[in-house]
Amino acid sequence: MKPEAPATAGGAVAGFLGNPVVGMAPWIIFSLLVGPGRFEIAVVLALAATVVLVAAGRIVNRGSSWKLLELADIAFFTALAVVGALASDGTQRWLETYAGEVSNIALCLIAFGSMAFGTPFTLQYAREQVDPEYWHTPTFLRTNYLITGAWGVAFLVAALAGAYGDLVQHDPDNLWTGWIIQILAIVAALRFTAWYPDVARARARRAAGLPGPEPPRLSVMFLPLAGLLVPIGIAVLIFDDAWWLGVALIVAGVLLTKVLTARDAA
């Protein structure tokens, strides 16, 4: 998010609340929790997270502008809470089954829609952390387009996985379509969000002939994903019949972690 200049927002808390990932937290909470018998708790937690994070952002970052994502958080989860409270039993069952896909598609549309209108939603956060002189530089704009696009792809993958589990497998709680694939997509977007700005900053400095560190390697981004294969393998051993796949994932996670760690240290 900050490819060419250090952050100007003061304090760790202000920096945390000024991160677009915080704005997506209610959507992530909701999409991972919602399911049969869990709609009410999922929407309550998502709406509570929205209220707390938006209020904290207004208090800590005084003068901060309202963000597209914050407004979408408030509108979407308030609407879901109202609809859920007034819904018939049939509508309630539909929401329990498909609200996760609806939320993922909604955030996907927000991401790609904001890009189509020339203002990827991460720009609103990034501009509060970077000096105005960098706002219109190609590196800054490209970084925000790529990060916003990464999140759009992540939520599209989550929506497709959930839809496959619901419509084809008729199993909203399927371990792979309801949890593993969606979590991997979100973690991958998180890692890209953390990794790519450092790459963009390093490349921009080298292009300008300025001293600085080498761009982080791909291994830096993929290392946490490799490590995630181990708990996924354990989950497969416990909750799935394919014990051999669980063992394979654990072994692959351990080996990949060692390889990527060694490559990063080289």
Secondary structure as UniProt FT lines:
FT   HELIX           12..17
FT   HELIX           20..33
FT   TURN            36..37
FT   HELIX           39..60
FT   TURN            62..63
FT   HELIX           68..86
FT   HELIX           89..116
FT   TURN            117..118
FT   HELIX           122..126
FT   TURN            127..129
FT   HELIX           132..134
FT   TURN            135..136
FT   HELIX           138..163
FT   HELIX           164..168
FT   TURN            172..173
FT   HELIX           175..180
FT   HELIX           181..207
FT   TURN            208..209
FT   HELIX           218..239
FT   HELIX           243..265
//
